[in-house]
Amino acid sequence: LKPFWRKPVWALSWQVESRFSHTPALGCPLSSSLQKKKKRMPMNAGVDVVELGDAAEKGACYPADNTVQVAQVLELAEEEETRAVKFARALLAEAFGTAMIVLFGCGSVCSTLSGAYQGIWQVAIVWGFGVALAIYSTAEASGAHLNPAITLAFQLIRPQAHGMTPLKSLAYVAAQFFGAFMGGVINLAVYSNTIEAFERENGIVRGEPNSIKTASAFGEYFPNPGLSKEYGGGPYVQDDVSMGKALFVEAWGTFILAFVVFGITNKHNKALGDAARPGVPFMIGATVAVLLALYAPITQAGWNP
C-alpha cells in the first residue's frame, strides 16, 4: 500500500544516480549492513540504488560521504514502508472497531426482539460497553475514531493528534462505513431466526408498515417505533417529532459525545490523572450509554452517520 501523504523515496533514486559514477573511487565499499538494507528495498525501487548495491557486492568502492548518502536513502525507504504498514493497520483498526460497535450496539437492539431486555437502559449499557471495548481494541493503531463525525471533528479541530489530512480522513471514513456494513451483515446472519420468530409472533409481513419494528434494529426512526402509539406501547405519534426536531436531537447528542471525547483526551486535562488514563475509553462508552438513555426514546440516538 503506497502512502499518499509522501512521495515514495525510491522515486528519488535519480538523486543517487546524479551523485554516483560507476567507476571505482577512493573510500570504503558499502558495508554488509547497507547491502542487507538494499536487499529489503521494494521490488519497484530505483534501479540505480539496486545497481549500486550489486556493484558493492562485486567489490566496487565509492567515496565515504556518498556511502553515507546511500545509507540515508535506504533508511528513508524503510521508513516509507513502515508508514505504509502503519496506515494499513489504522484503516483495518477503524473498520474492525466500527464493526465491533455495530455488533455490540445494534446487536443488543436485535436481541430485544427475543424479549430478553426490558427498557432502554439495558440496551444503552450494552452499547456503552461495546464502544469502550472497541476503543480499547483499536486506539493504539488508529486513535479509535470509529465514527465519521469524530473523524471530521479531529480533522477540523485537532488534526495533529493522529496526523490527519483530508485524504486520510476520507480513508478513515471509508473504512468506518465498510466496517459498519460488515457488522450489520453479521448481525443479520446471527439474528435472522430471532427476527423471523418475532415477525411470526406479531403477525408482521416484511414491507408492510408494521415491519418497522424489526427494521428499527438496523436503522434510525423517529419517534422510536417501540415507544409510539402506532407500533409500540409509548405515548408518541408521528407528528410529535418533526424532521427538524430529530435533526437537532441527533446533532446535539453528537456534539456532546465529541465534546467529551476532545475534553477527556486533551493532554492538558489532568482530571483523571496519569494513572487513570486507561479509563478514558470506559468514560467515553459511559457517555454513549447516558446519551442513549436520554435521547433514544426520541430518535434512537445514532450519533454516527
C-alpha positions as CSV (number, residue, x, y, z in Angstrom):
1,L,0.0,0.0,0.0
2,K,1.6,3.2,-1.2
3,P,1.3,6.0,1.3
4,F,-0.4,9.0,-0.3
5,W,0.9,11.7,2.0
6,R,4.6,11.5,1.0
7,K,6.3,10.9,-2.3
8,P,7.9,7.4,-2.3
9,V,11.6,7.6,-1.6
10,W,12.5,5.2,-4.4
11,A,11.1,7.8,-6.8
12,L,14.1,9.9,-5.8
13,S,16.6,7.3,-7.0
14,W,17.7,9.8,-9.7
15,Q,19.4,11.7,-6.9
16,V,21.6,8.8,-6.2
17,E,22.4,8.4,-9.9
18,S,23.3,12.1,-10.2
19,R,25.8,11.7,-7.3
20,F,27.5,8.4,-8.2
21,S,29.5,7.2,-11.1
22,H,30.2,3.6,-12.0
23,T,33.9,3.9,-11.7
24,P,36.0,2.8,-8.7
25,A,36.9,5.6,-6.4
26,L,38.6,6.3,-3.1
27,G,36.9,5.3,0.2
28,C,35.4,2.1,1.5
29,P,32.9,-0.2,-0.2
30,L,29.3,-0.3,1.0
31,S,29.1,-2.2,4.3
32,S,27.4,-5.5,4.6
33,S,24.6,-3.8,6.6
34,L,23.9,-1.5,3.7
35,Q,23.9,-4.4,1.3
36,K,21.3,-6.1,3.5
37,K,19.2,-3.0,3.5
38,K,19.4,-2.8,-0.2
39,K,18.0,-6.3,-0.5
40,R,15.0,-5.3,1.6
41,M,14.1,-2.5,-0.9
42,P,10.8,-2.8,-2.6
43,M,10.7,-4.6,-6.0
44,N,10.0,-1.3,-7.8
45,A,12.8,0.5,-6.1
46,G,15.0,2.8,-8.2
47,V,17.3,0.7,-10.5
48,D,20.3,2.9,-9.7
49,V,20.1,2.1,-6.0
50,V,19.9,-1.6,-6.7
51,E,22.7,-1.5,-9.2
52,L,24.9,0.4,-6.7
53,G,24.3,-2.3,-4.2
54,D,25.1,-5.0,-6.7
55,A,28.3,-3.2,-7.6
56,A,29.3,-3.1,-4.0
57,E,28.8,-6.8,-3.7
58,K,31.3,-7.2,-6.5
59,G,33.9,-5.1,-4.7
60,A,33.4,-1.7,-6.2
61,C,34.4,1.2,-4.0
62,Y,32.8,4.6,-3.6
63,P,33.6,7.8,-1.7
64,A,32.8,7.6,2.0
65,D,30.5,10.6,2.0
66,N,28.5,9.1,-0.8
67,T,28.2,5.9,1.1
68,V,26.5,7.8,3.9
69,Q,24.1,9.4,1.5
70,V,23.1,5.9,0.1
71,A,22.5,4.8,3.7
72,Q,20.2,7.7,4.3
73,V,18.2,6.9,1.1
74,L,17.8,3.3,2.1
75,E,16.8,4.2,5.6
76,L,14.2,6.6,4.3
77,A,12.8,3.8,2.0
78,E,12.4,1.6,5.0
79,E,10.7,4.4,6.9
80,E,8.2,4.8,4.0
81,E,7.4,1.0,4.1
82,T,6.8,1.3,7.9
83,R,4.5,4.3,7.3
84,A,2.5,2.3,4.7
85,V,2.1,-0.6,7.1
86,K,1.0,1.6,9.9
87,F,-1.5,3.3,7.7
88,A,-2.9,-0.1,6.6
89,R,-3.2,-1.1,10.3
90,A,-5.0,2.1,11.1
91,L,-7.6,1.5,8.4
92,L,-8.1,-2.1,9.5
93,A,-8.5,-0.9,13.1
94,E,-11.1,1.7,12.1
95,A,-13.0,-1.0,10.1
96,F,-12.9,-3.6,12.9
97,G,-13.6,-1.1,15.6
98,T,-16.7,0.3,13.9
99,A,-17.8,-3.3,13.2
100,M,-17.5,-4.1,16.9
101,I,-19.7,-1.1,17.8
102,V,-22.4,-2.3,15.4
103,L,-22.1,-5.9,16.6
104,F,-22.5,-4.9,20.3
105,G,-24.8,-1.9,19.9
106,C,-27.1,-2.8,17.1
107,G,-26.8,-6.4,18.2
108,S,-28.3,-5.5,21.5
109,V,-31.3,-3.9,19.7
110,C,-31.7,-7.1,17.6
111,S,-31.6,-9.1,20.8
112,T,-34.5,-7.2,22.3
113,L,-36.7,-8.9,19.7
114,S,-36.3,-12.1,21.7
115,G,-37.8,-10.4,24.8
116,A,-34.5,-10.7,26.6
117,Y,-34.4,-7.0,27.6
118,Q,-36.8,-4.7,29.4
119,G,-36.3,-1.0,29.0
120,I,-33.8,1.3,27.1
121,W,-31.1,1.4,29.8
122,Q,-30.3,-2.3,29.4
123,V,-29.7,-1.7,25.7
124,A,-27.8,1.5,26.4
125,I,-25.4,-0.1,28.8
126,V,-24.5,-2.8,26.3
127,W,-23.9,0.0,23.7
128,G,-21.6,1.7,26.2
129,F,-19.6,-1.3,26.9
130,G,-19.4,-2.1,23.2
131,V,-18.0,1.3,22.5
132,A,-15.4,1.1,25.3
133,L,-14.2,-2.4,24.2
134,A,-13.9,-1.2,20.6
135,I,-11.8,1.8,21.7
136,Y,-9.6,-0.3,23.9
137,S,-9.0,-2.7,21.0
138,T,-8.1,-0.2,18.3
139,A,-6.8,3.0,19.9
140,E,-3.1,2.1,19.6
141,A,-3.4,1.5,15.9
142,S,-5.6,4.4,14.7
143,G,-6.7,6.6,17.6
144,A,-10.1,4.8,17.6
145,H,-12.3,7.4,15.8
146,L,-14.8,4.7,14.8
147,N,-17.3,7.4,13.8
148,P,-17.2,9.7,10.8
149,A,-18.4,12.6,13.0
150,I,-15.4,12.2,15.3
151,T,-13.0,11.9,12.3
152,L,-14.4,15.1,10.9
153,A,-14.1,16.8,14.3
154,F,-10.4,15.8,14.6
155,Q,-9.7,16.9,11.0
156,L,-11.2,20.4,11.8
157,I,-10.1,20.9,15.4
158,R,-7.1,18.7,16.3
159,P,-5.6,17.3,13.1
160,Q,-2.2,16.9,14.6
161,A,-3.4,14.4,17.2
162,H,-3.4,11.5,14.7
163,G,-1.7,13.1,11.7
164,M,-5.0,13.8,10.0
165,T,-5.1,15.1,6.5
166,P,-8.2,15.5,4.3
167,L,-7.3,12.4,2.3
168,K,-6.5,10.4,5.4
169,S,-9.8,11.4,6.9
170,L,-11.7,10.3,3.8
171,A,-9.9,6.9,4.0
172,Y,-10.8,6.6,7.7
173,V,-14.5,7.3,6.9
174,A,-14.5,4.8,4.1
175,A,-13.0,2.1,6.4
176,Q,-15.7,3.0,9.1
177,F,-18.5,2.6,6.6
178,F,-17.2,-0.7,5.4
179,G,-16.8,-2.0,9.0
180,A,-20.3,-0.8,9.9
181,F,-21.8,-2.5,6.8
182,M,-20.0,-5.8,7.6
183,G,-21.1,-5.6,11.3
184,G,-24.7,-5.2,10.0
185,V,-24.4,-8.2,7.7
186,I,-23.1,-10.3,10.6
187,N,-26.0,-9.2,12.8
188,L,-28.5,-10.0,10.1
189,A,-26.9,-13.5,9.8
190,V,-26.8,-14.1,13.5
191,Y,-30.3,-12.8,14.4
192,S,-32.2,-13.9,11.2
193,N,-34.1,-16.6,13.1
194,T,-34.8,-14.2,16.0
195,I,-36.2,-11.7,13.6
196,E,-38.3,-14.3,11.8
197,A,-39.7,-15.6,15.2
198,F,-40.6,-12.0,16.2
199,E,-42.3,-11.4,12.9
200,R,-44.3,-14.7,13.2
201,E,-45.3,-14.0,16.8
202,N,-46.6,-10.5,16.0
203,G,-48.0,-11.1,12.5
204,I,-45.5,-8.9,10.8
205,V,-45.1,-9.0,7.0
206,R,-41.9,-7.5,5.7
207,G,-42.5,-4.4,3.6
208,E,-45.7,-3.5,5.4
209,P,-45.8,-0.6,7.9
210,N,-45.6,-2.9,10.9
211,S,-42.2,-4.2,9.7
212,I,-40.7,-1.0,11.1
213,K,-40.5,-2.9,14.4
214,T,-37.7,-5.1,13.1
215,A,-36.2,-2.6,10.7
216,S,-35.5,-0.3,13.6
217,A,-32.8,-2.7,14.7
218,F,-30.8,-1.7,11.6
219,G,-31.7,1.9,11.2
220,E,-32.8,5.2,12.8
221,Y,-36.5,6.1,13.0
222,F,-38.2,9.0,14.8
223,P,-40.0,8.8,17.1
224,N,-38.7,5.4,18.4
225,P,-41.1,2.9,17.0
226,G,-41.1,0.9,20.2
227,L,-42.4,3.9,22.1
228,S,-45.0,5.0,19.6
229,K,-48.8,4.5,19.9
230,E,-48.9,3.0,16.4
231,Y,-46.2,0.4,16.7
232,G,-45.4,0.1,20.4
233,G,-46.7,1.0,23.9
234,G,-45.5,4.5,24.2
235,P,-47.1,8.0,24.0
236,Y,-45.7,9.3,20.8
237,V,-47.5,9.8,17.5
238,Q,-45.6,10.6,14.3
239,D,-46.3,14.3,14.4
240,D,-44.8,14.6,17.9
241,V,-41.2,14.5,16.4
242,S,-40.6,16.6,13.3
243,M,-37.7,16.1,11.0
244,G,-36.2,19.3,12.2
245,K,-36.5,18.2,15.9
246,A,-35.0,14.8,15.1
247,L,-32.1,16.5,13.3
248,F,-31.5,18.8,16.2
249,V,-31.5,15.9,18.8
250,E,-29.0,13.9,16.7
251,A,-26.7,16.9,16.2
252,W,-26.9,17.8,19.9
253,G,-26.1,14.3,21.0
254,T,-23.2,14.0,18.6
255,F,-21.9,17.4,19.8
256,I,-21.9,16.2,23.4
257,L,-20.1,13.0,22.5
258,A,-17.5,14.9,20.6
259,F,-17.1,17.4,23.4
260,V,-16.4,14.7,25.9
261,V,-14.0,12.9,23.6
262,F,-12.0,16.0,23.0
263,G,-12.1,17.1,26.6
264,I,-11.2,13.8,28.1
265,T,-8.4,13.1,25.7
266,N,-6.8,16.6,25.9
267,K,-3.3,16.2,27.3
268,H,-3.8,19.3,29.4
269,N,-6.8,17.8,31.2
270,K,-5.4,16.3,34.4
271,A,-8.9,15.4,35.9
272,L,-8.3,11.7,35.6
273,G,-4.5,11.8,36.3
274,D,-1.9,9.7,34.5
275,A,-2.7,6.6,36.5
276,A,-6.4,6.7,35.4
277,R,-5.8,7.4,31.7
278,P,-6.6,3.8,30.8
279,G,-10.1,4.5,32.0
280,V,-10.7,7.0,29.1
281,P,-12.3,4.5,26.8
282,F,-14.7,3.4,29.6
283,M,-15.7,7.0,30.2
284,I,-16.4,7.6,26.5
285,G,-18.5,4.4,26.5
286,A,-20.4,5.6,29.6
287,T,-21.1,8.9,27.8
288,V,-22.7,6.9,24.9
289,A,-24.8,4.9,27.3
290,V,-26.0,8.0,29.1
291,L,-26.9,9.8,25.8
292,L,-28.8,6.7,24.6
293,A,-30.8,6.6,27.8
294,L,-31.7,10.3,27.4
295,Y,-32.5,10.5,23.7
296,A,-33.1,7.0,22.3
297,P,-36.8,7.3,23.0
298,I,-37.0,10.2,20.6
299,T,-34.6,9.3,17.7
300,Q,-33.0,6.0,18.7
301,A,-29.8,8.1,19.2
302,G,-27.4,7.2,16.4
303,W,-24.6,9.8,16.9
304,N,-22.9,8.2,14.0
305,P,-23.6,9.0,10.3
